Amino acid sequence: MFQAYINVEYCNSVKSIKYICKYINKSSDMAVVEINNATTGVNDEIARYQMGRYINSNKVVWRILLFPIHDRYPAVIHLSVRRENGQRFYFTSDDTQERAAQPTHTTLTAYFKLGREDVCKNIILRRDNKTFHLE
């Protein structure tokens, strides 16, 4: 099928995955030494800014490849809960019956609709649903 050698290994504990992630994202050590005349009370904002902006090679590659810099943990979004067909909607006297027959969808109703109709629901992970369908 693939016509290639594929190495697949089984990890049976969370500790092994934590170790792999920690090893890959480990930063190198940083040390900056400066010898100068003792000047007390001098606030060198430029040097402080440069020290705070230290970026190692791992972070550079991460930014070049456009990987996400931060993430939300846990990856949970709040689904607004309302009574069945009790969602808020605004209407004028011209479109009263039309708007009442088709209420607006909340994130909760969109999630249930996705579960009923999505042909790829067995492929897409649950945490990805918010990025693909509910925004």
C-alpha positions in Angstrom: 0.0 0.0 0.0 2.6 2.6 1.1 5.6 0.8 -0.4 7.8 2.1 2.4 9.0 1.0 5.8 6.9 2.5 8.6 7.9 2.2 12.2 5.0 2.1 14.6 5.4 1.9 18.4 2.9 1.7 21.1 3.0 4.0 24.1 0.9 2.7 27.0 1.4 5.5 29.5 1.0 9.2 29.8 4.4 9.6 31.2 6.1 8.4 28.0 4.2 11.0 26.0 5.0 13.7 28.5 8.7 12.8 28.3 8.7 13.0 24.5 7.0 16.4 24.5 9.3 17.7 27.1 12.4 16.4 25.3 11.3 17.9 21.9 10.5 21.3 23.4 13.4 21.6 25.7 15.2 24.9 25.4 18.9 25.4 25.6 20.5 27.1 28.6 21.2 30.8 28.4 23.9 32.8 30.3 24.9 36.4 29.7 27.9 37.8 31.6 28.9 41.5 31.4 31.7 43.2 33.3 31.5 47.0 33.5 32.0 49.8 35.9 29.6 49.8 38.8 27.0 52.4 38.0 24.2 52.3 40.6 20.8 53.5 39.9 21.1 53.2 36.1 18.1 51.5 34.4 19.2 50.1 31.1 15.9 49.4 29.4 17.5 48.3 26.1 19.5 45.6 27.8 16.5 44.4 29.8 14.4 44.2 26.7 17.1 42.2 24.9 17.4 39.8 27.8 13.7 39.3 27.8 13.6 38.6 24.1 16.0 35.7 24.0 14.9 33.3 21.4 16.7 29.9 20.9 16.8 27.8 17.8 13.8 25.7 18.8 11.6 28.8 19.1 12.9 30.1 15.8 12.0 26.9 13.9 8.6 26.9 15.6 7.8 30.4 14.4 9.2 29.9 10.9 7.0 26.8 10.4 4.0 28.8 11.7 3.1 26.4 14.5 0.7 27.9 17.1 2.5 29.7 19.8 -0.1 29.1 22.5 -3.1 26.9 23.0 -6.1 26.7 25.3 -6.1 24.0 27.9 -8.4 22.3 28.3 -9.7 22.7 24.8 -13.3 23.4 25.8 -15.8 25.9 24.6 -19.1 26.8 26.3 -22.1 25.7 24.4 -25.1 28.1 25.0 -28.1 26.1 26.3 -31.6 27.3 25.7 -35.0 25.6 25.6 -36.0 23.9 22.4 -36.6 26.5 19.8 -36.3 29.2 22.6 -33.4 31.0 21.0 -33.5 34.7 20.8 -34.2 36.3 17.4 -35.2 39.7 16.2 -37.7 40.4 13.5 -39.8 43.1 11.9 -43.5 43.0 11.1 -42.7 42.0 7.5 -40.9 38.8 8.3 -42.5 37.6 11.5 -43.7 34.2 10.4 -40.6 33.4 8.4 -38.2 34.2 11.2 -40.4 32.3 13.8 -40.3 29.2 11.6 -36.5 29.2 11.3 -34.9 30.2 14.6 -31.2 31.1 14.7 -28.8 28.3 15.8 -26.7 28.4 19.0 -23.4 26.6 19.4 -25.3 23.8 21.1 -27.8 23.2 18.3 -24.9 23.5 15.8 -23.0 20.8 17.7 -26.0 18.4 17.6 -26.6 19.2 13.9 -23.0 18.3 13.2 -23.4 15.0 15.0 -26.4 14.1 12.9 -25.2 15.2 9.5 -21.5 15.2 9.3 -20.1 12.5 7.0 -16.6 12.9 8.4 -17.6 12.6 12.1 -15.6 9.4 12.6 -12.5 11.0 11.2 -12.4 14.4 12.8 -11.5 14.4 16.5 -14.0 16.0 18.9 -11.7 18.8 19.9 -11.4 19.8 16.2 -15.2 20.2 15.8 -15.0 23.8 17.2 -12.4 24.9 14.6 -14.1 23.3 11.6 -17.8 23.9 12.2 -18.8 25.9 15.2 -17.0 29.2 14.8 
